[in-house]
Amino acid sequence: METNNLVLNRFFTQNVFQELINNNENTTYGTIVRRYASDANGKNNGEIISKIYNFMSKSYRNEYFFQNTLLNKLLLGRHSVNTTTALTQIPIGKSKADFILINGKAVVYEIKSELDSFERLNTQLRDYYKAFSHVCVVTSESNFDKLFNILYGTPVGICVLTKRDTISKSLKKDMIEDNSRLDYLSIFKVLHKSEYESIIKQYFGKLPITSQVFYYDECFSMFSQIPIWEAYAMFIEQLKKRNHIVRSKIEKVPYELKSLIYFSSPSSQDLINLDNFLKNKFRG
């Protein structure tokens, strides 16, 4: 059954939803509706998506489901979009951070759902600690004991998404801050050009004067002269400026789609189109 459900991994993606809100139809969506919402006739798209998401909650909690739960429970539930930033799929070394939440500190959340193996976990954690000092693995109740044994004695935290789709207060392992592995190059590569220029100008009061060919290397050379903890603090401040969305806009988005819409940096027109699509009846 899991193999049959793989089509759901393609559903909650930027490409599919851009096509849906612009054209009101998409091949992947049509396939999924026929498979998971057989009584779709007469229902609007919002109702259908809610039914599909409910199926996922019971039978196929994939990476998107975990990520969306984290965004709803942590960013929107505990914090505020005005003071907290979430990032996703940030390349660090040979890995990509599933979910990063930046408030007073930055935390990398690595998702290991019931559908994932722990095969690459050690490599991923090693990469994350080169650019961030707090790391937590998010997993299911069934994986907790195994993961706790793997991570025992390490600074890595664990949080559990329960069968009721809440974050457990009892099944957990607290994170411990670890700055010992922070690496200048790994941090620098996460930054956009405007971000590392802002850091360099803030610290040195100037940018390097050199040819375009050597500009990147000169910027990194200057960046690596900043004491690592100061460089890290300024790095976090730059990341925190990304992905800002007005709370009133995200509040109008259905629970099932909040992560998808938050990370798409939607325009006002996108949100209008989304609202229209959700209200429209399914066109099978």
Contacts in CASP RR format, 6 or more apart in sequence:
PFRMAT RR
TARGET T0000
AUTHOR 0000-0000-0000
METHOD contacts of the structure
MODEL  1
METNNLVLNRFFTQNVFQELINNNENTTYGTIVRRYASDANGKNNGEIIS
KIYNFMSKSYRNEYFFQNTLLNKLLLGRHSVNTTTALTQIPIGKSKADFI
LINGKAVVYEIKSELDSFERLNTQLRDYYKAFSHVCVVTSESNFDKLFNI
LYGTPVGICVLTKRDTISKSLKKDMIEDNSRLDYLSIFKVLHKSEYESII
KQYFGKLPITSQVFYYDECFSMFSQIPIWEAYAMFIEQLKKRNHIVRSKI
EKVPYELKSLIYFSSPSSQDLINLDNFLKNKFRG
1 59 0 8 1.000
2 60 0 8 1.000
2 115 0 8 1.000
4 35 0 8 1.000
5 59 0 8 1.000
5 60 0 8 1.000
7 28 0 8 1.000
7 31 0 8 1.000
7 32 0 8 1.000
7 35 0 8 1.000
8 32 0 8 1.000
8 36 0 8 1.000
8 52 0 8 1.000
8 56 0 8 1.000
8 60 0 8 1.000
8 62 0 8 1.000
9 62 0 8 1.000
9 63 0 8 1.000
9 64 0 8 1.000
10 16 0 8 1.000
10 28 0 8 1.000
11 28 0 8 1.000
11 29 0 8 1.000
11 32 0 8 1.000
11 52 0 8 1.000
12 64 0 8 1.000
12 68 0 8 1.000
12 257 0 8 1.000
12 259 0 8 1.000
12 260 0 8 1.000
13 260 0 8 1.000
14 260 0 8 1.000
14 263 0 8 1.000
14 264 0 8 1.000
16 26 0 8 1.000
16 28 0 8 1.000
16 29 0 8 1.000
17 257 0 8 1.000
17 260 0 8 1.000
17 264 0 8 1.000
17 274 0 8 1.000
18 264 0 8 1.000
19 25 0 8 1.000
19 26 0 8 1.000
20 26 0 8 1.000
20 29 0 8 1.000
20 45 0 8 1.000
20 277 0 8 1.000
21 270 0 8 1.000
21 273 0 8 1.000
21 274 0 8 1.000
21 276 0 8 1.000
21 277 0 8 1.000
22 273 0 8 1.000
24 277 0 8 1.000
24 280 0 8 1.000
24 283 0 8 1.000
25 283 0 8 1.000
25 284 0 8 1.000
30 284 0 8 1.000
32 52 0 8 1.000
33 40 0 8 1.000
33 48 0 8 1.000
33 52 0 8 1.000
33 282 0 8 1.000
33 284 0 8 1.000
34 40 0 8 1.000
36 51 0 8 1.000
36 52 0 8 1.000
36 55 0 8 1.000
37 43 0 8 1.000
37 48 0 8 1.000
37 51 0 8 1.000
37 52 0 8 1.000
40 48 0 8 1.000
40 282 0 8 1.000
40 284 0 8 1.000
41 282 0 8 1.000
42 281 0 8 1.000
42 282 0 8 1.000
43 51 0 8 1.000
43 281 0 8 1.000
43 282 0 8 1.000
44 278 0 8 1.000
44 279 0 8 1.000
44 280 0 8 1.000
44 281 0 8 1.000
44 282 0 8 1.000
45 277 0 8 1.000
45 278 0 8 1.000
45 279 0 8 1.000
45 280 0 8 1.000
45 281 0 8 1.000
45 282 0 8 1.000
46 254 0 8 1.000
46 278 0 8 1.000
46 279 0 8 1.000
48 282 0 8 1.000
49 254 0 8 1.000
49 256 0 8 1.000
49 257 0 8 1.000
49 278 0 8 1.000
50 254 0 8 1.000
50 256 0 8 1.000
53 65 0 8 1.000
53 256 0 8 1.000
56 62 0 8 1.000
56 65 0 8 1.000
57 65 0 8 1.000
57 165 0 8 1.000
60 115 0 8 1.000
61 113 0 8 1.000
61 114 0 8 1.000
61 115 0 8 1.000
61 140 0 8 1.000
61 161 0 8 1.000
62 113 0 8 1.000
62 115 0 8 1.000
63 98 0 8 1.000
63 111 0 8 1.000
63 113 0 8 1.000
63 115 0 8 1.000
63 116 0 8 1.000
64 259 0 8 1.000
64 260 0 8 1.000
65 113 0 8 1.000
66 98 0 8 1.000
66 111 0 8 1.000
66 113 0 8 1.000
66 138 0 8 1.000
66 161 0 8 1.000
67 88 0 8 1.000
67 98 0 8 1.000
67 99 0 8 1.000
67 111 0 8 1.000
67 259 0 8 1.000
68 255 0 8 1.000
68 256 0 8 1.000
68 257 0 8 1.000
68 258 0 8 1.000
68 259 0 8 1.000
68 260 0 8 1.000
69 161 0 8 1.000
69 165 0 8 1.000
69 167 0 8 1.000
70 86 0 8 1.000
70 99 0 8 1.000
70 101 0 8 1.000
70 109 0 8 1.000
70 111 0 8 1.000
70 138 0 8 1.000
70 259 0 8 1.000
71 86 0 8 1.000
71 99 0 8 1.000
71 258 0 8 1.000
71 259 0 8 1.000
71 262 0 8 1.000
72 255 0 8 1.000
72 258 0 8 1.000
72 259 0 8 1.000
73 166 0 8 1.000
73 167 0 8 1.000
74 86 0 8 1.000
74 101 0 8 1.000
74 167 0 8 1.000
75 81 0 8 1.000
75 84 0 8 1.000
75 86 0 8 1.000
75 101 0 8 1.000
75 262 0 8 1.000
76 250 0 8 1.000
76 258 0 8 1.000
79 101 0 8 1.000
79 103 0 8 1.000
80 247 0 8 1.000
81 244 0 8 1.000
81 245 0 8 1.000
81 246 0 8 1.000
81 247 0 8 1.000
81 250 0 8 1.000
82 247 0 8 1.000
83 103 0 8 1.000
84 101 0 8 1.000
84 102 0 8 1.000
84 103 0 8 1.000
85 101 0 8 1.000
85 102 0 8 1.000
85 239 0 8 1.000
85 240 0 8 1.000
85 241 0 8 1.000
85 242 0 8 1.000
85 243 0 8 1.000
85 244 0 8 1.000
86 99 0 8 1.000
86 100 0 8 1.000
86 101 0 8 1.000
86 102 0 8 1.000
86 243 0 8 1.000
86 262 0 8 1.000
86 263 0 8 1.000
87 97 0 8 1.000
87 99 0 8 1.000
87 100 0 8 1.000
87 102 0 8 1.000
87 239 0 8 1.000
87 242 0 8 1.000
87 243 0 8 1.000
88 97 0 8 1.000
88 98 0 8 1.000
88 99 0 8 1.000
88 100 0 8 1.000
88 259 0 8 1.000
88 263 0 8 1.000
89 96 0 8 1.000
89 97 0 8 1.000
89 98 0 8 1.000
90 96 0 8 1.000
90 97 0 8 1.000
90 100 0 8 1.000
90 190 0 8 1.000
91 189 0 8 1.000
91 190 0 8 1.000
92 108 0 8 1.000
92 127 0 8 1.000
92 128 0 8 1.000
92 130 0 8 1.000
92 131 0 8 1.000
92 132 0 8 1.000
92 186 0 8 1.000
92 189 0 8 1.000
92 190 0 8 1.000
93 127 0 8 1.000
93 130 0 8 1.000
93 186 0 8 1.000
93 189 0 8 1.000
94 123 0 8 1.000
94 127 0 8 1.000
95 120 0 8 1.000
95 123 0 8 1.000
95 124 0 8 1.000
95 127 0 8 1.000
95 128 0 8 1.000
97 108 0 8 1.000
97 109 0 8 1.000
97 110 0 8 1.000
97 128 0 8 1.000
97 132 0 8 1.000
98 109 0 8 1.000
98 110 0 8 1.000
98 111 0 8 1.000
99 108 0 8 1.000
99 109 0 8 1.000
99 111 0 8 1.000
99 138 0 8 1.000
100 106 0 8 1.000
100 107 0 8 1.000
100 108 0 8 1.000
100 109 0 8 1.000
100 132 0 8 1.000
100 239 0 8 1.000
101 107 0 8 1.000
101 109 0 8 1.000
102 236 0 8 1.000
102 239 0 8 1.000
102 240 0 8 1.000
105 133 0 8 1.000
105 134 0 8 1.000
105 177 0 8 1.000
105 236 0 8 1.000
106 132 0 8 1.000
106 133 0 8 1.000
106 134 0 8 1.000
106 236 0 8 1.000
106 239 0 8 1.000
107 132 0 8 1.000
107 134 0 8 1.000
107 135 0 8 1.000
107 136 0 8 1.000
107 175 0 8 1.000
108 128 0 8 1.000
108 132 0 8 1.000
108 134 0 8 1.000
108 135 0 8 1.000
108 136 0 8 1.000
109 136 0 8 1.000
109 137 0 8 1.000
109 138 0 8 1.000
109 159 0 8 1.000
110 121 0 8 1.000
110 124 0 8 1.000
110 125 0 8 1.000
110 128 0 8 1.000
110 135 0 8 1.000
110 136 0 8 1.000
110 137 0 8 1.000
110 138 0 8 1.000
111 137 0 8 1.000
111 138 0 8 1.000
111 139 0 8 1.000
112 118 0 8 1.000
112 121 0 8 1.000
112 137 0 8 1.000
112 138 0 8 1.000
112 139 0 8 1.000
112 143 0 8 1.000
112 147 0 8 1.000
113 139 0 8 1.000
113 140 0 8 1.000
113 161 0 8 1.000
114 140 0 8 1.000
114 142 0 8 1.000
114 143 0 8 1.000
118 146 0 8 1.000
118 147 0 8 1.000
118 150 0 8 1.000
121 137 0 8 1.000
121 150 0 8 1.000
125 135 0 8 1.000
125 137 0 8 1.000
125 154 0 8 1.000
125 156 0 8 1.000
126 181 0 8 1.000
127 186 0 8 1.000
128 135 0 8 1.000
129 135 0 8 1.000
129 178 0 8 1.000
129 181 0 8 1.000
129 182 0 8 1.000
130 181 0 8 1.000
130 182 0 8 1.000
130 183 0 8 1.000
130 186 0 8 1.000
130 187 0 8 1.000
131 182 0 8 1.000
131 183 0 8 1.000
131 186 0 8 1.000
131 187 0 8 1.000
131 190 0 8 1.000
131 235 0 8 1.000
133 177 0 8 1.000
133 178 0 8 1.000
133 179 0 8 1.000
133 182 0 8 1.000
133 232 0 8 1.000
134 175 0 8 1.000
134 177 0 8 1.000
134 178 0 8 1.000
135 155 0 8 1.000
135 156 0 8 1.000
135 157 0 8 1.000
135 175 0 8 1.000
135 178 0 8 1.000
136 156 0 8 1.000
136 157 0 8 1.000
136 158 0 8 1.000
136 159 0 8 1.000
136 175 0 8 1.000
137 147 0 8 1.000
137 151 0 8 1.000
137 156 0 8 1.000
137 157 0 8 1.000
137 158 0 8 1.000
137 159 0 8 1.000
138 158 0 8 1.000
138 159 0 8 1.000
138 160 0 8 1.000
138 161 0 8 1.000
139 147 0 8 1.000
139 158 0 8 1.000
139 159 0 8 1.000
139 160 0 8 1.000
139 161 0 8 1.000
140 160 0 8 1.000
140 161 0 8 1.000
141 160 0 8 1.000
141 161 0 8 1.000
141 162 0 8 1.000
141 163 0 8 1.000
141 168 0 8 1.000
141 171 0 8 1.000
144 158 0 8 1.000
144 160 0 8 1.000
144 171 0 8 1.000
147 158 0 8 1.000
148 158 0 8 1.000
148 173 0 8 1.000
151 157 0 8 1.000
151 158 0 8 1.000
151 173 0 8 1.000
155 175 0 8 1.000
155 176 0 8 1.000
155 177 0 8 1.000
155 178 0 8 1.000
156 173 0 8 1.000
156 175 0 8 1.000
157 172 0 8 1.000
157 173 0 8 1.000
157 174 0 8 1.000
157 175 0 8 1.000
157 176 0 8 1.000
158 171 0 8 1.000
158 172 0 8 1.000
158 173 0 8 1.000
159 167 0 8 1.000
159 168 0 8 1.000
159 172 0 8 1.000
160 167 0 8 1.000
160 168 0 8 1.000
160 171 0 8 1.000
160 172 0 8 1.000
161 167 0 8 1.000
161 168 0 8 1.000
162 168 0 8 1.000
162 171 0 8 1.000
179 228 0 8 1.000
179 229 0 8 1.000
179 232 0 8 1.000
182 228 0 8 1.000
182 229 0 8 1.000
182 232 0 8 1.000
184 220 0 8 1.000
184 223 0 8 1.000
184 224 0 8 1.000
184 228 0 8 1.000
184 231 0 8 1.000
185 220 0 8 1.000
185 224 0 8 1.000
187 231 0 8 1.000
187 232 0 8 1.000
187 235 0 8 1.000
188 196 0 8 1.000
188 220 0 8 1.000
188 223 0 8 1.000
188 224 0 8 1.000
190 235 0 8 1.000
190 239 0 8 1.000
191 199 0 8 1.000
191 235 0 8 1.000
191 238 0 8 1.000
195 238 0 8 1.000
195 239 0 8 1.000
195 241 0 8 1.000
196 219 0 8 1.000
196 220 0 8 1.000
196 223 0 8 1.000
196 238 0 8 1.000
197 207 0 8 1.000
197 219 0 8 1.000
198 238 0 8 1.000
199 223 0 8 1.000
199 226 0 8 1.000
199 231 0 8 1.000
199 234 0 8 1.000
199 235 0 8 1.000
199 238 0 8 1.000
200 206 0 8 1.000
200 207 0 8 1.000
200 208 0 8 1.000
200 219 0 8 1.000
200 222 0 8 1.000
200 223 0 8 1.000
201 207 0 8 1.000
202 234 0 8 1.000
203 222 0 8 1.000
203 226 0 8 1.000
203 230 0 8 1.000
203 234 0 8 1.000
204 222 0 8 1.000
207 219 0 8 1.000
208 215 0 8 1.000
208 218 0 8 1.000
208 219 0 8 1.000
208 221 0 8 1.000
208 222 0 8 1.000
210 218 0 8 1.000
223 231 0 8 1.000
224 231 0 8 1.000
226 234 0 8 1.000
243 262 0 8 1.000
243 263 0 8 1.000
243 265 0 8 1.000
245 262 0 8 1.000
245 265 0 8 1.000
245 266 0 8 1.000
249 266 0 8 1.000
249 271 0 8 1.000
250 258 0 8 1.000
250 261 0 8 1.000
250 262 0 8 1.000
252 271 0 8 1.000
252 275 0 8 1.000
253 261 0 8 1.000
253 262 0 8 1.000
253 271 0 8 1.000
253 274 0 8 1.000
254 278 0 8 1.000
257 274 0 8 1.000
261 271 0 8 1.000
261 274 0 8 1.000
264 270 0 8 1.000
266 274 0 8 1.000
END
